[in-house]
């Protein structure tokens, strides 16, 4: 019979694996918005999103409501890594019957304790109501928390049943009671349960603790979960401590097969049969009772205490956890066992003593094993959700079972390793339970609130209001009018250059066309076939050697003709004369569709004898020198116009081109009557805005922040292309770097440590911004990116970095939208329409690759131009296909 009893208390390893799986399932259920009401493992959010970092300092008051006491504590932290906090405390016994009284009576008593404690511990000058005294409240009952300082009591337990509290905000009740005591400087800033207190206490030892377990009269565990998985709370970035409330695990029947008859008897005799099934297998409140029922059953089967009177065992509560611990912690023989049993009034034989000890060990060993199963479920869940191969983590442990049972930690370690071999847990004993931890929660909350205010202050200049954006839109409109005006054009910052492109494609274009694309060190030649079935292309890339880029103009254009001839030979086009469109991405003054004067070279080109000359003529002259007669250049354009044209072939409503990549620009179809710089009033013409220079005349100075000015000063063209420097990919990473430098200086990031790599220019490329803002990108991955850049970033640094990137890229998208709003509103008014329907062809890496840029741009545009329906198309090869389509439209119009 003894062996059978011991077997029933021993759970096989496969069953432990199954139980761990069930626990993880129930945890996921508890975190999900849809299923959390049905989950037995409640997974309550605590709104604690950070553990101490050692910089916390100041005085913090703690009040802890215990089983039959109120503990008050005053903790002073010195910002020295929290190594030596000063603590003073006083314990008050709860008056008889108060746990069943009205709630108000209980909270008034707690407030009186606080008042008396402060009168005794603080001198009159420090208790002056000038200095605010933050209070952390440890309230060990199940609450629905919606903020760190807002929590409704769900249900009383542990013998408490004060009226008028369930469903009420307990923080508010305590604050009201404190106010009655005229302690106006005491403010309740955080509420937590004892498990969370343990987590924070253990985090003060100079290493972060991310799991805490209480193995006491009741049992519970909490851990730091990825915040976006805690669907029942609003917080999505960073991590949040979740209170599992795992005592109710198994209330749905999943543990029925491991419940022994002894467990059933304990459950039936409890005040809440069928509830808290897991806790009743592991809590020290119940272990003595399980042993008592096992001994009664074994006596009935005549396996122990034969022929002696065991009436004493019939009395509930007679066999306490202390008796059990005394029996099992004694390794040498049965002397202690015998004396424990004799004190209880039993007359055991030597054999009885051995068997009682075996039963006690089995019951407590099972409790330790089940704690390990719960821990293993949490460890594996953390490892999976953080996308790690191995997890190393500190676990804070506290409670009577942990301190009282010498083998508890050993069992916890070995069983959790068996069940979760991918995780390594280090156990930290909690000193001073929850009190010190509650002070830490309060201190961290204040540190984060102060940090939040400081971060908001740094980022405030980047956060634009609707009114700011409307002002930018109005300024852009003003500058556009200046650029179009015959007499004002020369001094306008937005040049509004005529392109002599007067029509967009209408879909009837057909034929074969050549295109050239010269925009940098590489240069492309394409043949584009336009048929009813669509557009197909063949192309080749040619390199322009530096010697030719920086030699004479003749050499450069001769080289270009050589490349064209080579391409035509390869494509068997030597016998045909095809219309050619030339995308030339350098600043030009266009005086006809096929006539444009080079204003200045950029991008490393310095070929002599070209500036001020007609680029198309230079190409024709080279063709003549090379005796290549089959060249018919019909149009010269820039990449923005090409982008509009390439999308216009698929959508006739496409009358705007936009580029947001390394640089930014826009073009659109303007009414000829408004173009003062070109003769004629009929029809429309595409205007190349060159809007990157918007603000060069100082009209955007109010938008420019300190960060923008620093970035501008370090560029090769300070004071030029000001709008572009707020928007385009080439500059956003630098703006982010400047913000991080200020954050580090203000000790808001990198704990103020020197980070030499942060002084390196251009370490943040635009693709880095795009990656960091990807939705659902784990913070671990952001940390990895930062560590690759040799920036030693903490978890909180990663959260802030993402926020900085979001602020910079959001502003870029909003400013781009303000510019675009000016364009579409002007087009709508030009055409005398109530509503304008128009499409935009877009190109550029920032628009295409950044996860949020396009949606931020479109949302802002809707707000600023509500009477325009604007759709966006991604351009396919604007400079190649677009150039050919300009040639096609020109040939059609001719």
C-alpha positions in Angstrom: 0.0 0.0 0.0 2.8 2.4 0.8 4.4 1.8 -2.6 1.0 2.4 -4.3 0.6 5.7 -2.3 4.1 6.8 -3.2 3.5 5.9 -6.9 0.3 8.0 -7.0 2.3 11.0 -5.7 5.0 10.6 -8.3 4.3 12.0 -11.8 6.1 10.4 -14.8 8.3 12.7 -17.0 6.1 12.3 -20.1 3.1 13.5 -18.1 5.2 16.5 -17.0 5.9 17.4 -20.6 2.2 17.2 -21.4 1.4 19.4 -18.4 4.0 22.0 -19.5 2.4 22.1 -23.0 -1.1 22.6 -21.4 0.3 25.4 -19.3 1.8 27.2 -22.3 -1.5 26.8 -24.2 -3.4 28.3 -21.2 -0.9 31.2 -21.0 -1.4 32.1 -24.7 -5.1 31.9 -24.1 -4.8 34.3 -21.1 -2.8 36.8 -23.2 -5.2 36.8 -26.2 -7.9 39.5 -26.4 -10.4 36.9 -27.7 -9.9 34.1 -25.2 -8.5 35.7 -22.0 -11.9 35.5 -20.3 -12.0 31.7 -20.6 -8.4 31.1 -19.6 -7.6 29.6 -16.2 -4.1 31.1 -16.1 -5.2 34.7 -16.0 -2.0 36.4 -17.3 -2.9 39.8 -15.8 -0.9 42.8 -17.2 0.9 44.8 -14.4 1.9 47.8 -16.4 5.4 47.4 -15.2 7.5 47.8 -18.3 11.0 48.2 -17.0 13.3 46.8 -14.3 15.7 49.0 -12.2 18.9 50.2 -13.9 20.6 51.4 -10.7 20.2 55.1 -11.3 17.0 55.4 -9.2 17.3 57.7 -6.2 15.1 59.4 -3.6 12.7 58.4 -0.7 10.0 55.9 -1.4 7.2 54.8 0.9 5.8 51.3 0.8 2.7 49.8 2.3 2.1 46.1 2.3 -1.1 44.5 3.3 -0.3 41.0 4.7 -2.4 38.1 6.1 -2.8 39.7 9.5 -0.5 42.8 9.4 0.2 46.0 7.6 3.9 46.6 6.9 5.1 50.1 6.3 8.5 50.8 4.9 10.6 53.9 4.0 13.3 53.1 1.4 16.0 55.6 0.4 17.9 54.9 -2.8 21.1 56.7 -3.7 21.4 56.1 -7.5 24.5 53.9 -6.8 23.3 50.8 -8.5 20.8 50.3 -5.6 23.5 48.3 -3.7 22.8 49.8 -0.3 19.3 51.2 0.1 18.6 52.5 3.5 15.4 51.0 5.0 13.2 51.7 8.0 10.1 49.8 8.7 7.3 49.2 11.2 4.7 46.4 11.4 1.2 47.0 12.6 -1.2 44.2 13.6 -4.6 44.2 11.9 -7.4 44.7 14.5 -9.8 41.8 15.2 -12.5 41.5 12.6 -11.3 44.2 10.3 -10.8 41.7 7.4 -14.6 41.2 7.4 -15.5 44.9 8.0 -16.4 47.6 5.5 -13.7 48.3 3.0 -13.5 52.0 4.0 -12.6 50.9 7.6 -9.7 48.7 6.3 -8.3 51.5 4.1 -8.7 54.1 6.9 -6.7 51.8 9.2 -3.9 51.4 6.6 -3.8 55.2 6.1 -3.5 55.7 9.9 -0.6 53.2 9.9 1.1 55.3 7.2 0.5 58.5 9.2 1.9 57.1 12.5 4.9 55.6 10.7 5.8 58.9 9.0 5.4 60.8 12.3 7.9 58.4 13.9 10.5 58.1 11.1 10.7 61.4 9.3 11.8 64.7 10.9 9.6 67.7 10.6 11.6 69.3 7.8 11.6 66.2 5.5 7.9 65.6 6.0 7.1 69.1 4.8 4.4 68.9 2.2 6.8 70.5 -0.3 8.5 67.3 -1.1 6.3 64.7 -2.7 6.5 61.3 -1.3 5.7 58.5 -3.7 4.0 55.4 -2.3 4.0 51.8 -3.7 1.1 49.6 -2.5 1.6 45.8 -2.2 -1.9 44.3 -2.4 -1.7 40.5 -2.7 -5.2 40.0 -4.2 -6.4 39.3 -7.7 -6.9 42.7 -9.5 -7.7 43.9 -13.0 -5.1 46.5 -13.6 -5.5 49.1 -16.3 -2.5 51.3 -15.3 0.3 51.1 -12.8 -1.9 53.2 -10.4 -5.3 51.9 -11.4 -6.6 48.5 -10.3 -10.0 47.1 -9.6 -10.3 44.2 -7.1 -11.6 41.1 -8.8 -12.0 39.0 -5.7 -10.9 38.7 -2.1 -9.1 35.6 -0.8 -6.9 34.5 2.2 -9.8 35.0 4.6 -10.5 38.7 3.6 -14.0 39.7 2.6 -14.4 43.5 3.3 -17.6 44.9 1.8 -17.7 47.6 -0.9 -14.3 46.9 -2.4 -14.8 44.3 -5.2 -15.0 46.1 -8.5 -13.6 49.3 -7.1 -10.3 51.0 -7.8 -8.2 50.1 -4.7 -5.5 52.7 -5.4 -8.2 55.4 -5.3 -9.6 54.0 -2.1 -6.2 54.1 -0.4 -5.4 57.6 -1.8 -8.8 58.9 -0.4 -8.0 57.5 3.0 -4.5 59.0 3.0 -5.9 62.4 2.0 -8.2 62.2 5.1 -5.1 61.9 7.2 -3.9 65.3 5.7 -0.9 63.7 4.1 -1.2 65.7 0.9 2.4 65.1 -0.1 1.9 61.3 -0.2 0.9 60.0 -3.6 0.1 56.4 -4.5 1.9 55.9 -7.8 2.0 52.1 -8.1 0.1 49.0 -7.1 1.5 45.5 -7.4 1.1 42.0 -5.8 3.8 40.3 -3.8 5.1 38.2 -6.8 5.9 41.4 -8.7 7.5 42.8 -5.6 9.8 39.8 -5.5 10.8 40.3 -9.2 11.8 43.9 -8.5 13.6 43.1 -5.2 15.8 40.6 -7.0 16.4 43.1 -9.8 18.2 45.3 -7.4 21.2 43.0 -7.0 22.9 44.6 -10.0 21.6 42.1 -12.6 18.1 42.2 -14.2 15.7 39.6 -13.0 12.9 38.7 -15.4 10.9 35.9 -13.6 9.8 35.8 -10.0 8.2 32.8 -8.3 6.5 32.8 -4.9 6.3 29.3 -3.3 4.4 30.0 -0.1 0.9 29.4 1.3 -0.3 30.3 -2.2 1.8 30.0 -5.3 2.3 32.4 -8.2 4.7 33.5 -10.8 5.3 36.6 -13.0 7.7 37.3 -15.9 8.7 40.0 -18.4 6.7 39.3 -21.6 7.0 41.0 -25.0 4.5 43.8 -24.7 2.9 43.3 -28.1 1.8 39.8 -27.1 -0.1 41.2 -24.0 -3.2 41.9 -26.1 -5.3 42.8 -23.0 -3.1 46.0 -22.5 -2.6 48.9 -24.9 1.2 49.0 -24.6 2.9 47.5 -27.7 6.6 48.4 -27.5 9.1 46.9 -25.1 8.2 44.4 -22.4 5.6 44.2 -19.7 5.6 42.2 -16.5 2.7 39.7 -16.6 1.3 38.2 -13.4 0.3 34.6 -14.4 -2.0 33.9 -11.4 -1.2 30.2 -12.1 -2.9 28.9 -9.0 -6.1 28.3 -11.0 -4.3 26.2 -13.6 -6.2 22.9 -13.9 -9.5 24.3 -12.8 -10.8 23.1 -16.3 -10.0 19.5 -15.4 -6.6 19.2 -17.1 -5.0 18.0 -13.8 -7.7 15.6 -12.8 -5.6 12.5 -13.6 -2.8 13.5 -11.2 -5.2 14.3 -8.4 -4.9 11.6 -5.7 -7.8 10.7 -3.3 -5.9 12.7 -0.7 -5.9 15.8 -2.9 -9.6 15.3 -3.5 -10.3 15.2 0.2 -8.3 18.4 0.8 -10.2 20.1 -2.1 -13.6 19.1 -0.7 -12.8 20.4 2.8 -11.5 23.8 1.4 -13.5 27.0 1.3 -13.5 26.9 -2.5 -13.9 23.3 -3.8 -12.9 22.9 -7.5 -11.0 26.1 -7.6 -7.3 26.9 -7.5 -6.5 23.2 -8.2 -2.8 23.8 -9.0 -2.3 25.9 -5.8 -3.8 23.1 -3.7 -1.1 20.7 -5.0 1.8 23.1 -4.3 0.8 25.8 -1.7 2.2 25.3 1.8 -1.3 26.0 3.2 -2.3 22.6 1.8 0.7 20.3 2.0 0.2 19.4 5.7 -3.4 18.6 4.9 -2.4 16.3 2.0 0.0 14.4 4.3 -2.8 14.2 7.0 -5.3 12.6 4.6 -2.6 10.2 3.2 -1.8 9.1 6.7 -5.5 8.6 7.5 -6.0 6.5 4.4 -2.9 4.4 5.0 -3.9 3.7 8.6 -7.3 2.5 7.4 -5.4 0.1 5.1 -3.3 -1.0 8.1 -0.1 0.1 6.4 0.9 2.3 9.4 0.0 3.1 13.0 -1.4 -0.4 13.5 -3.0 -0.8 16.9 -2.5 2.9 17.9 -5.0 5.6 18.3 -4.9 8.2 15.5 -8.0 10.3 16.5 -5.7 13.3 16.6 -5.3 13.1 12.8 -9.0 13.6 12.2 -8.7 17.2 13.2 -8.2 19.6 10.3 -5.1 21.7 10.3 -3.3 19.7 13.1 -0.5 18.6 10.7 1.2 21.8 9.7 3.8 22.6 7.0 6.3 23.2 9.8 5.8 19.6 11.0 6.2 18.4 7.4 9.4 20.4 6.9 10.9 19.2 10.2 10.3 15.6 9.2 11.8 15.8 5.7 14.8 18.1 6.3 16.2 15.7 8.8 18.6 13.3 7.1 19.9 11.3 10.1 17.6 8.5 11.0 14.1 8.9 12.5 14.7 10.6 15.8 13.3 13.9 14.8 10.4 12.3 13.0 9.5 10.3 16.1 9.6 13.4 18.4 7.4 15.4 15.9 4.8 12.6 15.8 4.9 12.1 19.6 4.3 15.8 20.2 1.2 15.5 18.1 0.0 12.7 20.4 0.9 9.7 18.1 2.8 6.5 19.2 4.8 5.6 16.1 7.0 2.5 15.6 10.4 2.8 13.9 8.8 1.6 10.7 5.9 4.1 11.0 8.5 6.9 11.2 10.3 5.8 8.1 7.0 5.6 6.1 5.6 8.9 7.3 8.9 10.5 6.2 8.6 8.9 2.8 5.0 10.2 2.4 6.1 13.7 3.5 9.0 13.7 1.0 6.7 12.5 -1.8 4.1 15.3 -1.2 6.7 18.1 -0.9 8.8 16.7 -3.8 5.7 16.7 -6.0 5.0 20.3 -5.0 8.6 21.3 -6.0 8.3 19.3 -9.3 5.1 21.1 -10.2 6.6 24.5 -9.5 9.4 23.4 -11.9 6.8 22.5 -14.6 5.2 25.9 -14.4 8.7 27.5 -14.5 9.7 25.4 -17.5 6.5 26.5 -19.4 7.4 30.2 -18.8 11.1 29.7 -19.8 10.2 28.0 -23.1 7.5 30.5 -23.8 10.0 33.4 -23.3 12.6 31.7 -25.4 10.2 31.1 -28.3 8.6 34.6 -28.2 12.0 36.3 -28.1 13.1 34.1 -31.1 16.2 32.8 -29.2 18.0 29.5 -29.5 19.0 29.6 -25.9 17.6 31.7 -23.0 19.7 32.7 -20.0 17.6 34.4 -17.3 17.6 35.2 -13.6 14.6 33.9 -11.5 13.8 35.5 -8.2 12.4 33.1 -5.7 10.7 33.6 -2.3 8.3 31.8 0.1 8.1 29.3 2.9 8.6 26.3 0.6 11.7 27.8 -1.0 13.4 28.8 2.2 12.1 25.8 4.3 12.8 22.8 2.0 16.5 22.2 1.5 16.1 20.3 -1.8 13.5 22.8 -3.4 16.0 24.7 -5.5 17.8 21.5 -6.6 14.5 19.9 -7.8 13.5 23.2 -9.5 16.8 23.4 -11.3 17.0 19.7 -12.5 13.3 19.3 -13.5 13.1 22.6 -15.4 16.4 21.7 -17.2 14.9 18.3 -18.2 11.7 20.0 -19.5 13.3 23.1 -21.1 16.9 22.1 -22.0 17.2 25.3 -24.1 16.9 27.5 -21.1 19.4 28.3 -18.3 17.8 29.7 -15.1 19.9 31.2 -12.3 17.9 31.4 -9.0 18.2 34.5 -6.9 16.8 34.4 -3.3 14.7 37.4 -2.5 15.8 39.5 0.5 13.0 41.3 2.2 10.3 39.9 0.0 8.1 42.4 -1.7 8.7 45.6 0.4 12.0 46.6 -1.2 10.7 45.5 -4.6 7.6 47.7 -4.2 9.9 50.7 -3.6 11.8 49.7 -6.8 8.6 49.6 -8.8 7.7 53.0 -7.5 11.2 54.4 -8.2 11.3 52.9 -11.7 7.9 54.4 -12.5 9.1 57.8 -11.5 12.3 57.4 -13.4 10.4 56.4 -16.5 7.9 59.3 -16.1 10.8 61.8 -15.8 12.5 60.1 -18.8 9.3 60.3 -20.8 9.0 64.0 -20.1 12.6 64.6 -21.2 12.2 62.4 -24.3 9.1 64.3 -25.3 11.0 67.5 -24.8 13.8 66.4 -27.2 11.4 65.2 -29.9 8.7 68.0 -29.5 10.3 70.2 -32.3 9.9 67.2 -34.8 6.2 66.7 -34.0 4.2 68.8 -36.4 0.6 69.8 -35.8 -2.1 70.0 -38.5 -1.6 73.8 -38.3 2.2 73.5 -38.9 1.5 71.4 -42.0 -1.2 73.7 -43.4 1.4 76.5 -43.1 4.0 74.5 -45.0 1.3 73.7 -47.7 0.4 77.5 -48.0 4.1 78.4 -48.3 4.7 75.8 -51.0 1.8 77.2 -52.9 3.2 80.7 -52.6 6.6 79.6 -53.8 5.0 77.7 -56.7 3.3 80.9 -57.9 6.6 82.8 -57.6 8.4 80.1 -59.7 5.7 80.2 -62.4 5.7 84.0 -62.6 7.5 85.6 -65.5 9.0 88.4 -63.3 9.5 86.4 -60.0 10.9 83.2 -61.4 14.5 84.2 -61.2 14.5 84.7 -57.4 12.0 81.9 -56.5 13.4 79.0 -54.4 11.1 76.5 -56.1 12.2 76.9 -59.7 9.1 75.4 -61.5 11.1 74.6 -64.7 9.0 74.0 -67.9 9.8 70.6 -69.4 8.0 71.1 -72.8 6.2 67.8 -72.2 2.7 68.8 -73.1 0.8 65.4 -73.0 0.8 62.3 -70.9 0.4 58.9 -72.6 -3.1 58.0 -73.6 -2.5 54.3 -74.4 -2.5 54.6 -78.2 1.3 54.9 -78.4 3.0 52.1 -80.4 6.4 51.5 -81.9 10.0 51.0 -81.0 12.0 53.7 -79.2 15.5 54.2 -77.8 16.1 55.6 -74.4 19.3 56.8 -72.7 19.6 57.2 -68.9 22.6 59.2 -67.7 22.4 60.0 -63.9 25.7 58.9 -62.4 28.8 56.8 -63.0 26.7 54.1 -64.8 24.8 54.8 -67.9 22.0 52.7 -69.6 20.9 52.3 -73.2 17.5 50.7 -73.7 15.2 49.7 -76.6 11.6 49.9 -75.6 8.9 48.1 -77.6 5.4 49.6 -77.1 2.6 47.4 -78.4 -1.1 46.9 -77.7 0.0 44.1 -75.4 2.1 46.4 -73.3 5.7 47.6 -72.9 8.8 45.3 -73.2 12.4 46.4 -72.9 16.0 45.3 -73.5 18.8 47.2 -71.9 22.5 47.3 -71.3 24.5 49.1 -68.6 27.8 50.8 -69.5 30.4 52.3 -67.1 31.8 55.8 -67.6 35.4 55.8 -66.5 36.5 58.6 -64.1 39.0 59.9 -66.7 36.1 60.5 -69.1 33.8 61.9 -66.4 36.4 64.5 -65.6 38.0 64.9 -69.1 36.6 67.0 -72.0 32.9 67.2 -73.0 33.8 65.8 -76.5 35.4 62.7 -75.0 32.3 62.2 -72.8 29.7 62.4 -75.6 31.9 60.4 -78.0 32.0 57.6 -75.3 28.2 57.8 -75.1 27.8 57.4 -78.8 30.2 54.5 -78.9 28.0 52.8 -76.3 24.8 53.5 -78.3 26.4 52.0 -81.4 27.6 48.9 -79.5 24.1 48.4 -78.1 22.4 48.9 -81.6 24.7 46.3 -83.1 23.9 43.8 -80.4 20.2 44.4 -80.8 20.3 44.4 -84.7 19.0 48.0 -84.8 21.8 49.6 -87.0 19.5 49.9 -90.0 16.6 51.7 -88.2 16.3 55.3 -87.1 14.4 55.2 -83.9 13.1 58.2 -81.9 15.2 58.6 -78.7 14.3 59.9 -75.3 17.2 61.1 -73.1 16.9 61.1 -69.3 19.6 63.5 -68.1 19.5 63.8 -64.3 21.6 67.0 -63.9 20.2 70.6 -63.4 19.3 72.1 -66.8 17.4 75.0 -68.1 15.1 73.6 -70.7 14.2 75.8 -73.7 12.4 73.2 -75.8 11.5 69.5 -75.5 14.8 68.6 -77.3 16.9 71.6 -76.1 18.3 72.1 -72.6 21.3 74.1 -71.3 23.4 72.4 -68.6 23.4 74.7 -65.6 26.0 72.8 -63.5 27.5 69.3 -63.2 26.9 67.3 -60.0 27.6 63.7 -58.8 31.4 63.9 -59.5 31.1 65.0 -63.2 33.4 67.9 -64.3 33.6 67.3 -68.1 34.9 70.6 -69.7 33.1 72.7 -72.3 29.6 71.5 -71.4 28.1 74.0 -68.8 25.9 76.5 -70.5 25.7 74.4 -73.7 22.7 72.5 -75.1 23.1 68.9 -74.0 21.1 67.5 -77.0 23.3 69.4 -79.4 26.4 68.0 -77.8 25.1 64.5 -78.3 24.2 65.3 -82.0 27.6 66.8 -82.6 29.3 63.6 -81.3 27.1 61.4 -83.5 28.2 63.5 -86.5 31.9 63.1 -85.5 31.3 59.3 -85.2 29.4 59.4 -88.5 26.4 57.8 -86.9 23.5 59.2 -88.9 20.6 57.0 -87.4 20.1 59.1 -84.3 16.9 61.1 -83.8 16.9 62.7 -80.3 13.3 63.9 -79.8 13.2 64.7 -76.0 15.4 65.4 -73.0 13.8 64.9 -69.5 14.7 64.3 -65.9 13.9 61.2 -63.8 10.8 62.8 -62.1 9.1 63.4 -65.5 10.0 59.9 -66.6 8.4 58.5 -63.4 5.1 60.3 -64.2 5.2 59.2 -67.9 6.0 55.5 -67.1 2.9 55.3 -64.8 0.8 57.4 -67.2 1.0 54.7 -69.8 -1.0 52.4 -67.5 -3.2 55.1 -65.9 -4.2 58.1 -68.0 -5.1 60.0 -64.8 -1.5 60.0 -63.8 -0.5 63.6 -64.0 2.0 63.9 -61.1 5.5 62.4 -60.7 7.1 62.1 -57.3 10.5 60.9 -56.2 11.4 60.2 -52.6 14.7 58.4 -52.5 18.2 59.7 -51.9 16.8 63.0 -53.1 13.3 64.3 -53.6 11.4 66.1 -56.4 8.0 66.4 -58.0 6.5 67.4 -61.3 2.9 67.9 -62.5 0.7 69.0 -65.4 0.1 72.8 -65.2 -2.2 74.9 -67.3 -0.1 76.7 -70.0 -1.9 80.0 -69.1 -0.3 79.9 -65.7 3.3 79.3 -67.0 4.6 82.8 -67.3 8.1 81.6 -68.4 6.8 80.1 -71.7 4.8 81.7 -74.5 1.3 80.4 -75.3 -1.9 79.8 -73.2 -3.3 76.7 -74.8 -3.2 73.2 -73.2 -0.9 72.0 -70.4 2.7 71.5 -69.7 4.6 69.3 -67.2 6.4 71.5 -64.7 9.6 70.1 -63.0 9.2 71.8 -59.6 12.8 71.1 -58.3 11.1 71.3 -54.9 14.2 70.1 -53.0 15.2 73.7 -52.8 12.0 74.8 -51.2 12.9 76.8 -48.0 16.4 77.9 -49.3 15.1 81.5 -49.0 14.5 81.0 -45.2 10.7 80.5 -45.4 10.9 77.1 -43.6 13.3 78.2 -40.8 10.4 77.8 -38.2 10.3 74.1 -39.1 14.0 73.5 -38.9 15.2 72.1 -35.6 18.6 72.2 -34.0 19.3 68.7 -35.4 18.4 69.8 -39.0 20.8 72.8 -38.7 23.7 70.6 -37.5 23.0 68.1 -40.4 22.7 71.0 -43.0 26.0 72.6 -41.8 27.9 69.3 -42.3 26.7 68.8 -46.0 28.7 69.8 -49.1 26.0 72.4 -49.9 25.0 74.1 -46.6 21.8 76.3 -46.9 20.8 74.6 -50.2 18.2 71.9 -50.8 16.7 72.6 -47.4 13.4 70.8 -48.0 15.2 67.8 -49.4 17.3 67.6 -46.2 14.1 67.2 -44.1 12.7 64.4 -46.3 15.1 62.4 -48.4 16.8 59.1 -47.4 20.2 60.6 -47.7 19.7 62.8 -44.6 17.2 61.0 -42.3 19.8 58.6 -40.7 22.0 61.6 -39.9 19.1 63.4 -38.2 18.5 60.3 -36.1 22.2 60.2 -35.2 22.1 63.9 -34.0 19.1 63.2 -31.9 20.8 60.1 -30.3 23.8 62.3 -29.4 21.5 64.7 -27.6 19.7 61.8 -25.9 23.0 60.4 -24.7 24.2 63.7 -23.5 21.0 64.1 -21.4 21.6 60.5 -20.1 18.3 59.3 -21.6 20.1 56.6 -23.6 23.2 54.4 -23.3 23.1 55.3 -19.6 25.2 58.3 -20.6 28.2 56.1 -21.3 30.7 57.3 -24.0 29.8 55.7 -27.3 32.6 56.7 -29.7 30.9 55.0 -32.7 28.0 57.4 -32.4 30.4 60.2 -33.5 30.9 58.5 -36.9 28.9 60.3 -39.7 26.5 58.4 -41.8 26.5 55.2 -39.7 22.7 55.0 -39.9 21.7 54.3 -43.5 18.1 54.7 -44.6 17.6 51.0 -44.9 18.4 50.9 -41.2 15.5 53.2 -40.4 13.3 51.0 -42.6 14.3 47.8 -40.8 13.9 49.3 -37.3 10.3 50.4 -38.0 9.2 47.0 -39.3 6.0 46.0 -37.5 6.5 43.3 -35.0 10.3 43.4 -35.2 11.5 42.1 -31.9 13.5 44.5 -29.8 16.2 41.8 -29.6 16.6 42.3 -33.4 16.9 46.1 -32.9 19.6 45.4 -30.3 21.4 43.2 -32.7 21.4 45.9 -35.3 22.7 48.4 -32.8 25.4 46.0 -31.5 26.5 45.4 -35.1 27.1 49.2 -35.3 29.1 48.8 -32.0 26.4 50.7 -30.1 26.1 48.9 -26.7 22.3 49.3 -26.3 20.0 48.2 -23.5 16.5 47.0 -24.0 15.1 50.4 -23.1 17.5 52.1 -25.6 16.0 49.9 -28.3 12.5 51.1 -27.5 13.6 54.7 -27.6 15.6 54.3 -30.8 12.5 53.0 -32.6 10.6 56.0 -31.3 13.2 58.4 -32.6 13.2 56.8 -36.0 9.4 56.9 -36.1 9.4 60.6 -35.3 11.9 61.5 -38.0 10.3 59.4 -40.8 6.8 60.5 -39.9 7.8 64.1 -40.1 9.5 63.4 -43.5 6.2 61.8 -44.8 4.1 64.6 -43.5 6.2 67.4 -45.1 6.2 65.5 -48.4 2.4 65.3 -48.1 2.2 69.1 -47.4 4.1 69.7 -50.6 1.9 67.3 -52.5 -1.3 68.9 -51.0 -0.2 72.3 -52.4 0.2 70.6 -55.9 -3.2 68.8 -56.0 -5.1 71.7 -54.6 -3.6 74.0 -57.2 -4.6 71.5 -60.0 -8.1 71.3 -58.6 -8.5 75.1 -58.5 -6.9 75.5 -62.0 -9.6 73.2 -63.4 -12.5 74.7 -61.5 -13.4 71.3 -59.9 -15.2 70.6 -56.6 -13.3 67.3 -56.5 -10.2 66.3 -58.3 -9.3 62.7 -59.1 -5.7 62.3 -59.9 -2.9 59.7 -59.8 0.7 60.1 -58.7 3.6 58.0 -60.2 6.1 57.4 -57.4 9.7 56.2 -57.3 12.5 56.2 -54.8 13.8 53.8 -52.2 12.4 55.6 -49.1 8.8 55.4 -50.5 9.2 51.9 -51.8 11.1 50.2 -48.9 10.1 52.1 -45.7 7.3 50.2 -44.0 5.3 53.2 -42.9 6.3 56.1 -45.2 3.7 55.6 -47.9 0.8 55.1 -45.5 1.8 58.2 -43.4 2.1 60.3 -46.6 -1.3 59.2 -47.9 -3.1 59.7 -44.6 -1.6 63.3 -44.1 -2.5 64.1 -47.8 -6.1 63.1 -47.1 -6.2 65.5 -44.1 -4.6 68.4 -46.0 -6.4 68.1 -49.3 -9.8 66.5 -48.4 -11.4 67.5 -51.8 -8.8 65.5 -53.8 -8.9 61.7 -54.4 -5.3 60.8 -55.0 -4.1 57.3 -55.8 -0.4 56.3 -56.0 1.3 53.9 -58.4 4.8 52.6 -58.0 6.8 53.4 -61.1 8.6 50.7 -63.1 11.8 52.1 -64.4 10.9 55.8 -64.8 14.1 56.9 -66.3 14.2 54.1 -69.0 10.6 53.3 -69.9 9.6 56.9 -69.0 12.1 58.4 -71.5 10.9 56.1 -74.3 7.3 57.1 -73.6 8.1 60.8 -73.7 9.7 60.1 -77.1 6.5 58.1 -78.1 4.1 60.8 -77.0 6.3 63.4 -78.8 6.2 61.3 -82.0 2.5 60.8 -81.7 1.9 64.6 -81.2 4.1 65.4 -84.2 
